Amino acid sequence: ADPLLRQAVDIVRRSDKASASLLQRRLRVGYARAARILDQMEERGIVGPADGSRFREVLITSDGWGGEIGPGEDET
């Protein structure tokens, strides 16, 4: 998992929306990395699937994600 995943989840929870451009601005990363982080969040059920150029739906509440990266994955 990306080391910035936890921070990215906090950003989309607070914003109640998710997009690569939002993560690019807030995390100061490139588009490819922001898109990969979004894909990781989708795999974990944190955000919904991409819908063209619209924001992705945030599927968790502000306290609905315990911060687990995933089984067998290292956050570094």
C-alpha positions in Angstrom: 0.0 0.0 0.0 1.1 3.5 -0.6 2.6 5.3 2.4 0.2 8.2 1.8 -2.9 6.0 1.9 -3.9 6.8 5.4 -3.5 10.5 4.8 -5.4 10.3 1.6 -8.3 8.6 3.4 -8.4 11.4 5.9 -8.6 13.9 3.0 -11.5 12.2 1.2 -13.4 11.7 4.5 -13.2 15.4 5.4 -14.0 16.5 1.8 -16.7 13.9 1.4 -15.5 13.5 -2.2 -12.6 11.8 -3.9 -10.7 12.6 -7.1 -7.2 12.3 -8.4 -6.9 16.1 -8.7 -8.0 16.6 -5.1 -5.3 14.1 -3.9 -2.7 15.7 -6.2 -3.3 19.1 -4.7 -3.5 18.1 -1.1 -0.7 15.5 -1.1 1.5 17.2 -3.7 1.9 14.1 -5.8 1.6 13.5 -9.5 -1.6 12.2 -11.3 -0.3 8.6 -11.6 0.3 8.2 -7.9 -2.9 9.9 -6.9 -4.8 7.6 -9.3 -3.1 4.5 -7.8 -4.0 5.7 -4.3 -7.7 6.1 -5.4 -7.6 2.5 -6.8 -6.2 1.2 -3.5 -9.1 3.0 -1.7 -11.6 1.5 -4.1 -10.2 -2.0 -3.5 -10.7 -1.4 0.3 -14.3 -0.2 -0.1 -13.4 3.3 0.9 -14.5 5.0 -2.3 -16.8 4.0 -5.1 -15.7 3.2 -8.7 -14.7 5.9 -11.2 -17.6 7.6 -13.0 -16.0 9.5 -15.9 -14.7 12.9 -14.7 -17.0 13.1 -11.6 -15.9 12.8 -8.1 -15.9 9.3 -6.7 -18.4 8.6 -3.9 -16.9 8.3 -0.4 -18.4 5.1 1.1 -17.2 5.5 4.7 -18.2 7.9 7.4 -15.7 10.0 9.3 -15.3 7.2 11.9 -16.0 4.3 9.6 -12.5 3.2 8.7 -10.2 1.9 11.3 -7.0 2.7 9.3 -6.0 -0.9 8.5 -3.9 -1.1 5.4 -4.8 -4.7 4.7 -3.7 -8.2 5.5 0.0 -8.8 4.7 0.6 -5.3 3.5 3.2 -2.9 4.8 2.4 0.8 4.9 6.0 1.8 4.2 
